[in-house]
Amino acid sequence: MSVENPHKIDVSKLDEIIQSYDCKKSNLIAILQKVQEVYRYLPEDAMIYIGTKIEGLSPATVFGVATFYAQFSLEPKGKYEIKVCDGTACHVRGSMPVLNAIRAKLNMPEGQLTSENGLFSLETVSCLGACGLAPVVVINDKVYPQMTSDAITIVLDTLMKEEA
């Protein structure tokens, strides 16, 4: 079976990842996690390739796993993954104005997951487990406590300057 490659998947890199997990279907989640780490999402062609390469799997099974678990994204994510907590403590302490400031700064209307330039992805989460620091924003695993609309704008300006 020939797999077209519009997303420029690196088949040798996929083979290396699959081999590192002993080509076992029981390691599918770990394989998908590693592929997502490389591409910042799960390209369709990569999932098809994995489904045809590992014995006992099919592309449909790979898609099923990828769509079942919330940790996997089928759409490209930005270099900077922004998570805004909207749990009770964060919400009460003003997470929505912070979220709206992010959307305004990045020109991302509600429902758009990744900025036009591909640098930023934005999502709200139910809880980040840092209620005492509310409202909390996490960008690529870095926690920004007690965020305000002004403070998050400064953070975003700093990240954009690093990319210029």
C-alpha positions in Angstrom: 0.0 0.0 0.0 1.4 3.3 -1.0 0.9 6.3 1.3 0.8 9.7 -0.2 2.8 12.3 1.7 1.3 15.8 1.5 2.4 16.6 5.1 5.9 15.6 4.4 6.0 12.9 7.0 9.4 11.4 7.5 8.9 7.7 7.1 12.3 6.9 8.4 11.5 8.9 11.6 8.2 7.0 11.9 10.1 3.7 11.5 12.6 4.8 14.1 9.7 5.6 16.6 7.9 2.4 15.9 11.1 0.4 16.3 11.9 2.1 19.6 8.6 0.7 20.9 9.4 -2.8 19.5 6.7 -2.6 16.8 4.2 -3.7 19.4 0.5 -2.8 19.1 0.4 -2.7 22.9 2.7 0.4 22.6 0.4 2.3 20.2 -0.4 5.1 22.6 3.3 5.7 23.4 4.0 5.6 19.7 1.3 8.2 18.9 2.5 10.4 21.8 6.0 10.4 20.3 4.7 11.1 16.8 2.6 14.0 18.1 5.7 15.3 19.9 7.6 15.4 16.6 4.8 16.9 14.5 2.8 18.8 17.2 -0.2 16.8 16.0 -1.0 13.4 14.4 -0.9 13.7 10.6 -3.4 11.5 8.9 -0.6 10.0 6.7 1.4 9.1 9.8 -1.6 7.3 11.4 -2.2 5.4 8.2 1.5 4.4 8.0 1.5 3.2 11.6 -1.7 1.2 11.0 -0.1 -0.6 8.1 3.3 -1.0 9.7 2.4 -2.7 13.0 1.2 -6.2 12.9 -2.3 -6.6 14.2 -3.3 -3.0 13.7 -5.2 -1.2 11.0 -5.4 2.5 10.2 -9.0 2.4 11.5 -7.7 1.2 14.9 -5.1 3.9 15.0 -7.7 6.6 14.2 -10.0 5.1 16.8 -7.3 5.4 19.5 -6.3 8.9 18.3 -9.8 10.2 18.4 -10.7 8.5 21.7 -8.1 10.2 23.8 -8.3 13.9 24.3 -4.5 14.2 24.5 -4.2 13.7 20.8 -4.8 16.4 18.2 -5.6 15.7 14.6 -5.0 19.4 13.8 -1.6 21.1 13.8 -0.8 22.8 17.1 1.2 25.9 17.4 4.8 26.1 18.7 3.3 27.7 21.9 0.4 25.7 23.4 -1.6 28.0 25.6 -4.0 26.4 28.2 -6.3 28.7 30.1 -7.8 27.2 33.2 -11.5 27.8 33.6 -12.1 25.8 36.7 -14.2 27.3 39.4 -11.4 29.2 41.2 -9.9 30.5 38.0 -13.3 31.4 36.6 -14.3 33.3 39.7 -10.9 35.1 39.7 -11.1 36.3 36.1 -10.0 33.6 33.6 -12.5 34.7 31.0 -11.1 38.2 30.6 -7.6 36.7 30.3 -8.9 34.2 27.6 -10.5 37.1 25.7 -7.3 39.1 25.9 -5.4 36.2 24.4 -8.0 35.8 21.6 -7.8 39.6 20.9 -4.0 39.7 20.9 -3.7 36.7 18.6 -6.7 37.6 16.5 -8.3 34.2 17.2 -12.1 34.1 17.3 -13.8 31.6 19.5 -13.6 28.1 17.9 -10.3 28.8 16.2 -7.7 26.5 17.8 -4.4 27.7 16.2 -3.4 31.2 15.2 -3.0 32.1 11.5 0.8 32.2 11.7 0.8 28.7 13.3 2.7 29.9 16.4 0.0 29.7 19.0 -2.7 27.1 20.0 -5.3 28.0 22.5 -7.6 25.8 24.6 -9.5 26.1 27.8 -9.2 23.3 30.4 -11.4 22.4 33.3 -8.6 22.5 35.9 -4.8 22.7 36.0 -4.6 21.8 39.7 -3.2 25.2 40.8 -6.3 26.8 42.3 -4.3 28.8 44.8 -2.6 30.6 41.9 -5.8 31.4 40.1 -6.3 32.5 37.4 -3.7 30.3 35.8 -2.4 30.1 32.2 0.1 27.4 31.1 2.2 27.9 28.0 4.3 24.9 27.0 4.4 23.5 30.6 5.4 26.9 32.1 2.8 28.1 34.6 1.8 31.7 34.7 0.0 32.4 38.0 -2.5 35.1 38.9 -2.8 36.3 35.3 -4.6 39.4 34.3 -5.5 40.7 30.8 -2.6 43.1 30.9 -0.1 40.5 32.2 -0.9 37.9 29.5 -0.6 40.6 26.8 3.0 41.3 28.0 3.8 37.5 28.1 2.5 37.2 24.5 4.4 40.3 23.3 7.6 38.7 24.7 7.0 35.4 22.9 6.2 37.2 19.7 9.4 39.3 19.9 11.4 36.1 20.4 9.9 34.8 17.1 10.6 38.0 15.1 
